[in-house]
Amino acid sequence: MIGGHVTFTIVHSFIGYMSYIGNQNGVLAGVFVFLVVYQMTSGPICWVYAAETSVDVALGFILMTLYGNVVVLS
């Protein structure tokens, strides 16, 4: 998990640099790498953990928060 978040930092920095220099193919490659790393590390764990540890009312609030996080990340 920690390695995944360190990789998020590196990939986001890479995307920012590629965007700054105007290399759109680099930005696209960075986004794809981010998606792969996210799906292999913390992406699915949040959903499984929320479903296993909360009741129905809290699950609705947690999933709304998780969807908001996904929107911010994308």
C-alpha positions as CSV (number, residue, x, y, z in Angstrom):
1,M,0.0,0.0,0.0
2,I,2.7,2.5,0.9
3,G,4.6,1.7,-2.3
4,G,1.4,2.3,-4.3
5,H,1.0,5.8,-2.7
6,V,4.6,6.6,-3.3
7,T,4.0,5.6,-7.0
8,F,0.9,7.9,-7.0
9,T,3.2,10.8,-6.0
10,I,5.7,10.0,-8.7
11,V,3.1,9.5,-11.4
12,H,1.3,12.7,-10.5
13,S,4.6,14.6,-10.7
14,F,5.3,13.0,-14.0
15,I,1.8,14.0,-15.4
16,G,2.3,17.5,-14.1
17,Y,5.7,17.8,-15.8
18,M,4.5,16.4,-19.1
19,S,1.5,18.8,-19.0
20,Y,3.9,21.7,-18.3
21,I,6.1,20.9,-21.3
22,G,3.1,20.2,-23.5
23,N,3.6,16.5,-24.1
24,Q,0.1,15.1,-24.4
25,N,1.3,11.6,-25.1
26,G,3.2,11.6,-21.8
27,V,0.2,12.8,-19.9
28,L,-1.9,10.0,-21.4
29,A,0.8,7.4,-20.5
30,G,0.9,8.8,-17.0
31,V,-2.8,8.5,-16.6
32,F,-2.8,4.9,-17.8
33,V,0.1,4.1,-15.3
34,F,-1.8,5.8,-12.5
35,L,-5.0,3.8,-13.3
36,V,-3.1,0.5,-13.3
37,V,-1.3,1.3,-10.0
38,Y,-4.5,2.5,-8.4
39,Q,-6.4,-0.7,-9.4
40,M,-3.6,-2.9,-8.1
41,T,-3.2,-1.2,-4.7
42,S,-5.8,0.9,-2.9
43,G,-8.6,1.0,-5.4
44,P,-10.5,-2.2,-4.6
45,I,-9.5,-2.4,-0.9
46,C,-11.6,0.7,0.1
47,W,-14.8,-0.8,-1.4
48,V,-14.3,-4.2,0.2
49,Y,-13.4,-2.8,3.6
50,A,-16.4,-0.4,3.6
51,A,-18.9,-3.2,2.7
52,E,-17.5,-5.6,5.4
53,T,-17.3,-3.2,8.3
54,S,-20.3,-0.9,8.2
55,V,-24.1,-1.0,8.4
56,D,-26.4,0.0,5.6
57,V,-26.9,3.7,6.5
58,A,-23.2,4.2,7.1
59,L,-22.4,2.3,3.9
60,G,-24.3,4.8,1.8
61,F,-22.4,7.7,3.3
62,I,-19.0,5.9,2.9
63,L,-19.7,5.0,-0.7
64,M,-20.7,8.6,-1.5
65,T,-17.4,9.7,-0.1
66,L,-15.5,7.1,-2.1
67,Y,-17.2,8.1,-5.3
68,G,-16.3,11.7,-4.5
69,N,-12.7,10.6,-4.0
70,V,-12.7,8.8,-7.4
71,V,-14.1,12.0,-9.1
72,V,-11.3,14.1,-7.5
73,L,-8.6,11.5,-8.6
74,S,-9.9,11.3,-12.1
